[in-house]
Amino acid sequence: MYYIFMSRWEYIWINIILLLIGYLIGSINISIIISKRKNKDIRKLGSNNAGATNALRVFGLKFGALVFSFDLLKSFIPILISYLFKKLLNNDFIIPLSAGLGALIGHILPCYFKFKGGKGVACFFGLILAFDLISFLLMVFIYLIFVIAIRYISISSVLIAIIFAFISFIPNYYGVWLLAFINFNIPKWSHSYILVFSSILILLKHIPNYIRLSNKLENKISFASKNQKISN
């Protein structure tokens, strides 16, 4: 019993280490790095946010796509590596999404850039991609519907994060969790709790958007004009 107890504590520390590694990776923000090479700081331009949406608005589609892809991968890759590490040790107490949560926190509060980063939406997409490919594709589809219907990038991002975080608790008719690519053989609900916590962080990071929305200052995305107004 003492050995089992100590083993569980050892794996708790492994998960903490995975979270810290993810945090250090997530703190790398190419939108800040590249904008500074242009003698600018994206955190002082547009919506003052170091994320993909503001990168799109300030520097264009290619740069926005690059930032979104990088931010997605910097949460996805640490989770994938953690998953391989878990399979190698064959232990139920290693939770791969810990690394993804660390990356998301690092993106929001990057230690390399005075703890002022983005809002974590692209990193959340990376968490879902690592969690389950089918769910990721469904998430992208629903997200696009939200954007087209609501025309607010910020509100669409918050809604999609909350919805898919709580969907992860729901089993399907086959007894398998709907979002269940790497959700097997770990303490029950562990990944779901991580997704919910991540969605709460995203919810809180969008408080300035809610204020602008209440004051009718939040910009909508326009599909009719080349000069689209986007706020995130």
Salt bridges, closest charged atoms under 4 A:
ASP41 OD2 - ARG43 NH2 3.09
ASP71 OD1 - LYS74 NZ 3.36
ASP71 OD2 - HIS107 NE2 3.90
GLU218 OE1 - ARG212 NE 3.04
